[in-house]
Amino acid sequence: MLQYYNNGTTEKASLEPVFNYFWNIPNINVYVAIVPDRMHYLDLGLYRYQIEFTKKLLFETEGRSLVDKMNRRITLIPRHSELKIFSGGLQSIALLTADNYRNIMKVMVFVVDDLLNKDLSEVYVKWNEMYLLSRQETFKESDLKNFQEAIEKWANLFIKLFGQFSNSDFKLPKLHSWVHHIVDTIREFGAINGYTTETYEALHKTYVKIPYRLSNKKDVEEQMMKTIRRKAIIKQNDFKKKFKTPLKFNYSSKLFEFDISEAFEFIDKYKNETNLDEKMIKGLDHFIQSLDSYFDLLKISTAQGCHIKIYRSVTLENRAILRTTNMFHKRPWFSNISVTMNDEELFEYQSDNGICYAQTLLITEVFLKKEKSLHLALVQWYDFISKRTPFVYGCPLLKLTEVYNFIEIEAIEDIVHIVPQSLFRIYPYYF
């Protein structure tokens, strides 16, 4: 800091040209005495500035219409079990919590895609790269070098893009401390995860704020302790259940049930007489042909006496919930999944490090007379748009194919979040 002050270049380090009293006192370094806290520096600090400046930039460019367009895009982001959906957009960011901002980070790069210019998309990409590096558990010297480079790339673009909107000309203490001192702090004290307030804030919310809000505000301590005790008992019971011999799959909400001999009539009846989502209609259209192909693969010679059940959802072994439903809180939800390829298939198809992606259309349980019951999902496969540019913003750039197959539910690696570009643009691509 003193060097920037003496050289008259304080603006390059986001500093005010003011002499610091502590410079006269030997062996005192305020940046060692006070370590940066990631949650307040990034989540509730610099990222909030970035959102505010983005809204100002959009308003300055095309007025309110472009800000409304951004908010509309946020509301259209598909549901995912580990993602908070902001149904009203970002109308009032003053009320957002650190967890809210972390949820926004996951989708904002897609929201601003082609909204204004390449720099706007890039500043969110560079933020995510920097933020992910900040959450590493350990750092080697090479990691610190990469981290510092990532910080500077984001900061330079941040200042270039939003320079006109900072009343202080970016003389922000959090920006200065993060850019110029966080790497030295890590060298001195270790990974940031070891001295962030995220853990303690989360515990305070779980064990103080929420129990207090659930009380009637009379005899508060006693009510809070009862609430915490009940949660602990439930958690302990869940832990015990986890180590019992579990059912492989836990189905819920049966939608349809029919014999294979009645399949054509049953499918035609439900397609015409019920209000089904187009994805479920697509699944029913390909049901019989895909099941025949699967039986051929297993060399099942006859389907006589075969009975079919189709469900709304199933809980997988990793406790993720796979959904294929026309309406879930007023919106359809058809889960996207990742599937690990067989070794012999790795060289036949383009994949993401051995992982392929698909959209689930139907969840079925198939009962055969002389065979074990089959737990299957009818899926429509994604493929990469281009071998030359398979990834955008670090995510696979995909398109839906016209390839439909039944796969074993056990083969599903996990539920994944895929964002259709068609929500925002005319392109039928997916991130």
N, C-alpha and C positions, 0 to 999 in steps of 0.2 A: 504493500500500500504506500509506504513512504517513498519508494522509488517512483511510482506513478505521480505522486504529489510533487516531488522535486522536479520531475521532467515535464510537468504541466500536461500530463496525458491521462488525467483521472477519468475522463469520459470513456476511455477504452476499457476500463475495468468497472464500469457502472458505479463510480464513486463521486461524491460531492467534493469539490476542491477546498476542503476544510481540514485544518491541522488537527491531528488526533492527539489528545493529551497523553494517552498511554505511551506514545512514542518516546517520551522523556524518561519513562521508568524502565530501567534495564530488566531483562529476563521476564517480561510480561508479554504474552501473546494471547490476545482475546479469542483468537480462532482455535486455540488449544483449550482455553478455559470453557468455551461454549461450543459444543459440537453441533453440527446441523442435524435437524430432525426431518427425516424424509417426508413424513406425513404432512407436516406444516409447511415445509419448504416447497414440496412438489405438488402433492394432491390438493391441498387447500391453498397453496400459494401460487406458484408459477403456472400450473395448469389452469387454474381459475383465471389468471391474467390472459392466458392463451385463448380461452373460450370467449372472454369478454372482448378481447381485441378482434377475434374472428367475427363476432357479431357486428362490431363497429365497422370493420373492413367491408363486410357484405352490405351493410346499410349505406356506407359511403359510395359504393360502386353502383348499386341498383335500387337503393331505397328499401322499404320494408318488405317488398315482395321476395327478395333473395333471403332475408332472415327467416321469413315464414316458410320458404322452401326448405331451408335447413331443418327447421323444427318439424316440418311435415315428414322429412326423410327419417328423422329420429323415431317418430311414432310408428313408422312402417317396418322397422327392424324386426325380423322374425323372433319369436320366443325361443329361449333356451333355458334349461334348468338352472344354469349358474349365471344367469344374466338378468339384471333388473331392466325392465322396459319402462321408458319414460313416455307415457301415453299423452302427456301435454307438451312434449318437446322440452326445450330449455328456456322456459319463460322467465323463471326466477332462480338464478343460480346461487343467490345468496343463501337459500335454504338447503343447499345440497351438502351432504356429508362426504367425508373422505371416501367411504365405500361407494357412494354414488359416483364420484369422480372416477374411481377405478373402473366402474362399469362403463362409463362414457368412453374411457380410453380404449376399451375393447372394440368399439364400433365407430368412433369418430372418423377414423381414416376412410371408412367406406361412405360415411355421410357426406364428407366434403369432396369425395372423388368427382372430378369434372364439374364441381359446383362453380368455381371461379377460375383458377389457374393452377398450374403444376406446383408452384411454390406452396400454395395453401395445403395441398395434399402432402407435399414433402415434409412440411414442418411437423405434421402429425406422425408421419412415418419415423422421422428422426427422434421425435419425443419418445415413441414407443421403444425404439432401439436403445436409447439412453436409459429409459426407466427399467427395462428388463435387465440391463447390465447392473443397475444399482441394487437389484435384489439378489445378486449372487451371494452365496454363503461364504465363499473364500475368494481371495484375489492373489494372483501371482503378479509380478512386476509387469509382465506382458499384458495381463488383464487390465491393470491400472492405466497403461498406455492407451489401450483400446477404449477404455472408459473415458479418459480425458479427451480423446479425439471425438468420441460420440457426443460428449457434452458441448464441445466447441462447435461442432457442425450444427447441432440444434440451436445453440445460442446465437450464432452468426445469422442463421436464417430467420430466427425469431425476431431479432433486432431489425434486420433488413425488411421483413414483411410488415411488421407492426410499428415501425419507428414513429410514425406520425400520431399514434394514439396514446403514447406514454407522456403524461403531464410532467414527469420528472426526467424525461429524456433517458429512461431506463436506468436511472440511478436507484436501483432497487437493492436493498441489503441482501435479500434472499438470492437474487440473481448473482450478485458479486460473490457471495460466500459459496454458492454452489459451483460456479464456474472456476473460481480461482483457489478454493481451499478444500473442497470435499475429498480430492484424491490424497492430499497430505494428511487429512483426518483419518482416512482409511489406513494409510501407512502407519499412523501413530496408534490407532485404537482398534483396527480390524474392520471387518465388514459392517456395513451400515445396519444390517439386521440386528446387530447386537446392542444398538443404542437408539432404537426408534421407539416412539411412544405408541405405535399402533397396537401392540399387545395389551398395554395397560388401559388404553382408551376402549378397546374391545371388551376387556374384562369389566370395566366400569359400566359400560352399556348393558352387558349381560346380567351383572349381579347387583346393579344399583338402579340405573335409569328405568329399565323395563319393569322390574318388580315394583318400583315406586309407582309407575303409571298404572299398573294393574291393581293397586290398592285403592281404597276409598278415602285415602289421606287422613285416616284416623288410626291410632295405634300402628303407625307406619312400620316400625321396626319388626314387630311381631308378624305382620302380614308379609313383609318382604322375606323374612326368614322361612315362612311356610312355603312361599312360592319357590324359593331357591331349593328347599328340601324336596319338594315335589319334582322339580326338574332333575335333581340328582338321582332320585329313585327311578324315574323314567329312563334316564341315561344309563343307569346301572342295569336295568332290565333289558334294554336294547343291546348292551354289551354282552350279556349272558346269551341272548338269542343268537347273536352273531356267531357264537362258537358251538351252537347246537347244529346237528346235521340239517342243513337247510334244504327246502325244496329248490330244485334247479331254477325254475321260473315261477313267478307269481303273477298269474293273469288276473285282470280285473275288467269289469264292465263288458260282458259278452254282448256283441252286436248282432251276429247272425249265427244260425245253426241249421245245417241241412245235410242230407245224404248225397253222396256224389251222383247217384242216379237221378236226383232232382235238380242238379246244379244249374243246367241251362234255364229251366223254367223259373227257378228261385232267383237267379241273378237278373233275368229280364224283368221279373216282377218288381224287385227292389229298386232297380235302376229307374223304372218308369213311375213308381208310386211313392217314392220317398225323396226328400230333398237332400241329396248327397253332394259332397264336395267333388269337384272335377278329378281330384287325385284318387279318391276312393272309387269313382266310376272307372277311371283308367285301370285301377287294380282289378276290379271285377271283370273288365273287358279282357284282361290278359290272364285271368285266374286259371281257367281250365287248361289252356295251352301250356302255361308255365308249369302247372302241376303234372301234366302228362310228361313233359320233358324231364322233370325231377324224378318221376317214377322210372322213366327209361334209364336215367343215370344210375339209379339204385337197383336196376334190373328187377323191379317189382312187376310181375307178369299180369296181375289182375287187381283191379280196384274195387271189386265187388264187395259190398258191405262197408265201404269206406264212409266214415262220418267226419264232417267238417265243423269246426267251431272257429269263428272269427271274433277277435277281441279288440277293444278300444286301446288297451295298453298292457304292457308286461314289464315287470321289474326284473332286471338282469342280475347276474351274480355279483356284479360290482355295485349294485344298488341303484344304478341309473335306471330311469324310467323311459322306455321306448313307447312312443305314442303314435297312433294313427286315428285321429278323431276329427269329425266334421266340425265340432264346436267345443272349444275349451276356453271359458271366459270370453265368449262372443267371437272367438276367432278359430279357424281350423289350425290343427297342429299335426304335421306329419314329420316325424323325426328324421334327421339326416344322420347317417352312421359311417363309421370307418371300419373297414374289413381288412384283415391281414391276408395277403395273398400266399398261396402255396409256393414252395420253392420252384417247382417246375413251371409256374406261370410268370415268374418274375421277368423273364426275357421276352415274353409274348406281349405284354401290355406296359404302357407307361404308367408309373406309379410314383407315389410320394414316399420314397424310402421303404418300398414294400407295402404301402398302405393304399387302398383304393376307397372311393367314396360312393355312396348310394343314398337314395331317398326311399324311405319305407312307405309302402302303399297299403299293405294289409298285414296283420299279425294273425297267424292261424295255428291251430292245433289239429293235427290229422290223425284219426284213429283208424287203424287197419286191423282186420280180423286176425291175421297170423303174424303180425309184425308189432314191434314196439311203436307207441305213438310218436309222431313226428312234431317237433316244435319248429315252425318255419315262419319266415318273413318274406313276403313278396316285395322285391325292390326294383327300382329303376336306377340304372347305373349312371354315374357322372363319368366324363372323360376330360382330359386336358384339352384346351382349345388349340394349343400350339406346342410343338416340341421346342421351338425356338424361344418362346416366352412362356414357360409353364407356370411361372410365379409372378404375382404382382403384389406389392406391399408385403412381401414375405409369405403370402398365402397362395395356395393353388388357384389358378384361374381355370374354371371348369365350365362345362356345358352338359345339359342333360341329353343322354342318348335315347334311342328307341330300343334299348336292350333291357329286357325284363327277365328276372330269374327268381326262383325260390332259393333261399339260402337258410342254413340252420341258424337259429337265433344264437346258439352257442358260438358261432363263428364271428359274431359281432364284437369288434374290439372295444368300441365306445360310441357314445352319442356325440356328434360334433355340431358346431354352429356354422351354417352356410348362409351367406347373404346374397339374395338374387339382385344382380345389377338392374334387372328389369323394373324393380321398384322405383328406381331413380332415373334410368335411361332406357332407351329402346332396345339395348343390346340384351339378348337372351343368355347372359353369362352369369357365373356365380363365383363368389370368393369363398 
